[in-house]
Every structure is written in C-alpha cells, then in structure tokens.
Amino acid sequence: LRNTYASMSESLVANFWPLASLDVDDRIKAAEEIILELEKDKKAESIQYALKRLVFGLGSSRKAAREGFATGLTQLLAKFPAIENKAIFDLMEAKLHPTGSAKAQEERD
C-alpha cells in the first residue's frame, strides 16, 4: 500500500482516517467523500487501492473503525459493481486474521 500511496490523490487518502471516527456522521461523510473521489478519478488503480485499504481497515482494533471501514466498503461495492466477489474474499483472506480472542466455535466456523 505504501508504494501506491504516493500516486493517490491527497483528498482520497485523507478520507481514510476519519472512517475510524467515533462520530457516526464523520464516518459516513468520509465514506461518501472516498466514493466521490473515486468517481472523479475513475482509475482502476485508485479503486483497487481503496478496496485494499477498506478491507484492511475491517481488521482494525481502533474503536468504531470496523463500522467506518465496513460502511466505506459497502458504498464502494454499491457504486462499482464490477468488483468481483472473489477479489474481495481473496483480500479478506490475505489481510484479516482471527486473533486468540475468538471463541473456539467461532474459530472452527
């Protein structure tokens, strides 16, 4: 992500941090701004970058981050339906790892 970060617009990148805000309105606004930036840019690499950041954020331990990143991911998938489910699941499998805090049944599932 760091190498790709340099080529992304500052306004796109700046909106990922507020996705973890404790204020629900800030999270929604940040998700909307990310989508607006992607719609203006329309570059596949920007959409791929956003997808990776949003999936990675689902595993954050920061308060409210999971809700914000899930909101952003939901909006991204709604606006760009060409994103394949397999790509999302592959990213999730690669980036998200359960921790020892999960109950035994959850780990088996």
C-alpha positions in Angstrom: 0.0 0.0 0.0 2.8 2.4 0.8 4.2 2.4 -2.8 0.7 3.0 -4.2 0.0 5.7 -1.6 2.3 8.2 -3.3 0.3 8.1 -6.6 -3.1 8.6 -4.9 -4.7 12.0 -4.6 -4.3 13.6 -1.2 -8.1 14.1 -0.8 -8.7 10.4 -1.4 -6.0 9.3 1.1 -7.1 11.9 3.7 -10.6 10.4 4.0 -9.5 7.0 5.3 -8.5 8.3 8.8 -12.0 9.7 9.6 -13.6 6.3 8.8 -12.5 5.4 12.4 -14.1 8.5 14.0 -16.3 7.9 17.0 -18.8 10.3 15.4 -21.1 8.3 13.0 -21.6 11.4 10.8 -17.9 11.8 10.3 -17.6 8.2 9.3 -20.5 8.4 6.8 -19.1 11.7 5.4 -15.6 10.1 5.0 -17.1 7.1 3.2 -19.1 9.4 0.9 -16.0 11.5 0.1 -14.0 8.4 -0.8 -16.6 7.4 -3.3 -16.8 10.9 -4.8 -13.1 11.0 -5.2 -13.1 7.5 -6.9 -16.0 8.6 -9.2 -14.0 11.7 -10.3 -10.7 9.8 -10.7 -12.1 6.6 -12.3 -8.7 5.0 -12.3 -8.6 1.3 -11.7 -5.5 1.7 -9.5 -7.4 4.1 -7.3 -10.3 1.8 -6.9 -8.0 -1.1 -6.1 -6.1 1.0 -3.6 -9.4 2.0 -1.9 -10.6 -1.7 -1.9 -7.4 -2.8 -0.2 -7.5 0.0 2.4 -11.1 -0.7 3.2 -10.7 -4.4 3.6 -7.5 -3.9 5.7 -9.4 -1.5 7.9 -12.0 -4.1 8.7 -9.4 -5.7 11.0 -8.6 -2.5 12.9 -8.7 -2.6 16.7 -9.5 1.2 16.9 -12.9 2.0 18.3 -15.5 2.5 15.5 -13.0 1.7 12.7 -14.7 -1.5 11.7 -18.0 0.2 11.3 -16.5 3.0 9.3 -14.5 0.8 7.0 -17.5 -1.6 6.5 -19.6 1.5 5.6 -16.9 2.5 3.1 -16.6 -1.0 1.6 -20.4 -1.3 1.3 -20.6 2.0 -0.6 -17.7 1.1 -2.8 -19.3 -2.2 -3.8 -22.6 -0.5 -4.4 -21.0 2.2 -6.7 -18.6 -0.2 -8.5 -20.5 -3.5 -9.0 -17.8 -4.7 -11.4 -15.6 -5.5 -8.4 -15.6 -9.3 -8.2 -16.6 -11.1 -5.0 -13.6 -13.4 -5.4 -11.2 -10.4 -5.3 -12.8 -9.2 -2.1 -12.7 -12.6 -0.4 -9.1 -13.1 -1.5 -8.1 -9.8 0.1 -10.0 -10.6 3.2 -8.3 -14.0 3.5 -4.9 -12.4 2.9 -5.3 -9.4 5.2 -7.7 -10.4 8.0 -6.5 -13.0 10.6 -8.6 -14.1 13.6 -6.9 -13.5 16.9 -6.8 -15.6 20.0 -9.7 -13.7 21.5 -12.2 -15.5 19.3 -14.2 -18.2 20.9 -13.4 -21.8 19.9 -16.6 -22.2 18.0 -16.0 -19.0 16.0 -12.5 -20.3 15.1 -14.0 -23.6 13.9 -16.6 -21.8 11.8 
